[in-house]
Amino acid sequence: MKKRLVVAGGGHAHMMLLARIGDFIERGCEVTVVGPSEHHYYSGMGPGLLGGTYQPEEVRFATRLVTEKLGGKFVEAKVQAIDPDRQLVSLDNGEQISYDLLSCNLGSQVPQQMVDGPLDDIFLVKPIERLLGAQQRILELGISKTVKIGVVGGGPSAVEIGGNIWQLGQTPGMKPVEVTIFAGRKLMPDHPEGVRGRANRSLQQRHITILEGTRVTSVQTGKIMADDGTEYECDLIFIAVGVNPSRVFDDSGIACGPDGGMSVNRYLQSVTHDNIFGGGDCIHFADQPLDKVGVYAVRQNPILVHNLLATITDQPLKPFEPGGSYLLIFNLGNQSGILYKWSILFGGRLAFMIKDYIDRKFMRTFQALEAA
Ligand SMILES: Cc1cc2nc3c(=O)[nH]c(=O)nc-3n(C[C@H](O)[C@H](O)[C@H](O)COP(=O)(O)OP(=O)(O)OC[C@H]3O[C@@H](n4cnc5c(N)ncnc54)[C@H](O)[C@@H]3O)c2cc1C
């Protein structure tokens, strides 16, 4: 009987797996990919998408098209739960899919406990595709009035979102866009002083207000409430307060790490279920908890492919080595960035151009499968 491989989520850690679907089919597997949309959006280019640097087709990968071209089946739905004993995945459309082998790349989500009421004119920075709706809304409002925008969060994504909203506000014919970043204790507290200083200067030169030492307690459509009792009126609000791994594993009784990500061993294999693998933001790498950055998801690609193929062919598994420090480049909008790794640190146009080159190259590599 054919082995059933279910690929849950087509994110950054599954790009190579999707490209190699044919190898699994050749070895007698039936491959089903499950994802909430026909496309996967590359988050590293999300702020640039919001700011108008990129068009949607430049930052997305056609998951359904590629899956079907390579002989797999694509199911447009969200994984809601996994029953590891019965080897079943339950989807939000009511369907259930059986698996012999399951690989999970379900990503992460922005916590929204601080939101009081509906999400009207409130945008979480994930899923990335929602940033397109945010862009349209800013352009629509900006035709007739000054648009006040609050960005809640003080980390890199808040900085990137704030800087790119400013860029969008430079669209000809727009009334001014006023951006305030509610940075909490301070802007980019986990980054070196040189990075913080550059981010602060870049944003302030463009009259983006940075509120430090103020904690946001709740958010409603049109309003941000701070812990000192002050209320700030905003037309649109972005929430960029970090991410939590998908809740699917915790809800399914699969062993999880302290952050709720599926706990995996050095082979990226669930510590409790050896026919479940995973990568990206949705896992907790038990040996060494990893930052939630795309770099690790990308580095996990070849290991996931190898270990899934090895499992069906009874070959030895390969361990994942997270590697040393990684290159970080932030897109601040206005064609400027900040780049740092080890003691190398610089900002400006060159940093943006390097990020743009790397990101476009990554996308083109996998988008080539769409045309093949
Ligand atoms: C605004 C922003 C900018 C960022 N910029 C960078 C950067 O420049 N460099 C960097 O290294 N990192 C960056 N990050 C972090 C990076 O995005 C994540 O670490 C990376 O996306 C993790 O990859 P992933 O594949 O695990 O998750 P995702 O990229 O989120 O992919 C998960 C996939 O699973 C799908 N999915 C989700 N839930 C389900 C479900 N229930 N069932 C089925 N499918 C599902 C999603 O649709 C998506 O296609 C950024 C994050 C944000 C929010």
The ligand as an SDF file (V2000), in Angstrom:
LIG
                    3D

 53 58  0  0  0  0  0  0  0  0999 V2000
    6.6480   41.3840    9.6170 C   0  0  0  0  0  0  0  0  0  0  0  0
    7.6830   40.3030    9.7650 C   0  0  0  0  0  0  0  0  0  0  0  0
    8.9110   40.4160    9.1270 C   0  0  0  0  0  0  0  0  0  0  0  0
    9.8800   39.4240    9.2670 C   0  0  0  0  0  0  0  0  0  0  0  0
   11.0700   39.5650    8.6340 N   0  0  0  0  0  0  0  0  0  0  0  0
   12.0100   38.5950    8.7350 C   0  0  0  0  0  0  0  0  0  0  0  0
   13.2520   38.7010    8.0490 C   0  0  0  0  0  0  0  0  0  0  0  0
   13.5090   39.6750    7.3360 O   0  0  0  0  0  0  0  0  0  0  0  0
   14.1590   37.6910    8.1960 N   0  0  0  0  0  0  0  0  0  0  0  0
   13.9020   36.6020    8.9780 C   0  0  0  0  0  0  0  0  0  0  0  0
   14.7480   35.6990    9.0760 O   0  0  0  0  0  0  0  0  0  0  0  0
   12.7470   36.4670    9.6480 N   0  0  0  0  0  0  0  0  0  0  0  0
   11.7840   37.4410    9.5460 C   0  0  0  0  0  0  0  0  0  0  0  0
   10.6050   37.3080   10.2180 N   0  0  0  0  0  0  0  0  0  0  0  0
   10.3650   36.0870   10.9880 C   0  0  0  0  0  0  0  0  0  0  0  0
    9.9530   35.0160   10.0040 C   0  0  0  0  0  0  0  0  0  0  0  0
    8.8580   35.4890    9.3110 O   0  0  0  0  0  0  0  0  0  0  0  0
    9.5430   33.7080   10.6230 C   0  0  0  0  0  0  0  0  0  0  0  0
   10.5120   33.2290   11.4700 O   0  0  0  0  0  0  0  0  0  0  0  0
    9.2970   32.7160    9.4700 C   0  0  0  0  0  0  0  0  0  0  0  0
    8.2070   33.1540    8.7080 O   0  0  0  0  0  0  0  0  0  0  0  0
    9.0160   31.3410    9.9950 C   0  0  0  0  0  0  0  0  0  0  0  0
    8.7260   30.5300    8.9200 O   0  0  0  0  0  0  0  0  0  0  0  0
    7.5820   29.4520    9.0430 P   0  0  0  0  0  0  0  0  0  0  0  0
    7.6030   28.7140    7.7550 O   0  0  0  0  0  0  0  0  0  0  0  0
    7.7170   28.6940   10.2970 O   0  0  0  0  0  0  0  0  0  0  0  0
    6.2270   30.2610    9.2010 O   0  0  0  0  0  0  0  0  0  0  0  0
    5.3170   31.0480    8.1100 P   0  0  0  0  0  0  0  0  0  0  0  0
    6.2310   31.7630    7.1970 O   0  0  0  0  0  0  0  0  0  0  0  0
    4.3550   31.7780    8.9040 O   0  0  0  0  0  0  0  0  0  0  0  0
    4.6510   29.8570    7.3050 O   0  0  0  0  0  0  0  0  0  0  0  0
    3.6700   29.0500    7.8470 C   0  0  0  0  0  0  0  0  0  0  0  0
    2.7770   28.5750    6.7450 C   0  0  0  0  0  0  0  0  0  0  0  0
    1.8260   27.7140    7.3060 O   0  0  0  0  0  0  0  0  0  0  0  0
    0.5170   28.0950    6.9110 C   0  0  0  0  0  0  0  0  0  0  0  0
   -0.3690   27.7920    8.0200 N   0  0  0  0  0  0  0  0  0  0  0  0
   -0.5410   28.4980    9.1610 C   0  0  0  0  0  0  0  0  0  0  0  0
   -1.4550   27.8870    9.9570 N   0  0  0  0  0  0  0  0  0  0  0  0
   -1.8420   26.7710    9.2960 C   0  0  0  0  0  0  0  0  0  0  0  0
   -2.7470   25.7360    9.6050 C   0  0  0  0  0  0  0  0  0  0  0  0
   -3.4350   25.7110   10.7440 N   0  0  0  0  0  0  0  0  0  0  0  0
   -2.9000   24.7360    8.7090 N   0  0  0  0  0  0  0  0  0  0  0  0
   -2.1940   24.7280    7.5350 C   0  0  0  0  0  0  0  0  0  0  0  0
   -1.3200   25.6810    7.2080 N   0  0  0  0  0  0  0  0  0  0  0  0
   -1.1420   26.6920    8.0690 C   0  0  0  0  0  0  0  0  0  0  0  0
    0.6100   29.5720    6.5980 C   0  0  0  0  0  0  0  0  0  0  0  0
   -0.3710   29.9670    5.6880 O   0  0  0  0  0  0  0  0  0  0  0  0
    2.0240   29.6700    6.0290 C   0  0  0  0  0  0  0  0  0  0  0  0
    2.0090   29.4370    4.6560 O   0  0  0  0  0  0  0  0  0  0  0  0
    9.6150   38.2910   10.0920 C   0  0  0  0  0  0  0  0  0  0  0  0
    8.3800   38.1740   10.7310 C   0  0  0  0  0  0  0  0  0  0  0  0
    7.4060   39.1670   10.5720 C   0  0  0  0  0  0  0  0  0  0  0  0
    6.0850   39.0080   11.2730 C   0  0  0  0  0  0  0  0  0  0  0  0
  1  2  1  0
  2  3  1  0
  2 52  2  0
  3  4  2  0
  4  5  1  0
  4 50  1  0
  5  6  2  0
  6  7  1  0
  6 13  1  0
  7  8  2  0
  7  9  1  0
  9 10  1  0
 10 11  2  0
 10 12  1  0
 12 13  2  0
 13 14  1  0
 14 15  1  0
 14 50  1  0
 15 16  1  0
 16 17  1  0
 16 18  1  0
 18 19  1  0
 18 20  1  0
 20 21  1  0
 20 22  1  0
 22 23  1  0
 23 24  1  0
 24 25  2  0
 24 26  1  0
 24 27  1  0
 27 28  1  0
 28 29  2  0
 28 30  1  0
 28 31  1  0
 31 32  1  0
 32 33  1  0
 33 34  1  0
 33 48  1  0
 34 35  1  0
 35 36  1  0
 35 46  1  0
 36 37  1  0
 36 45  1  0
 37 38  2  0
 38 39  1  0
 39 40  1  0
 39 45  2  0
 40 41  1  0
 40 42  2  0
 42 43  1  0
 43 44  2  0
 44 45  1  0
 46 47  1  0
 46 48  1  0
 48 49  1  0
 50 51  2  0
 51 52  1  0
 52 53  1  0
M  END
$$$$
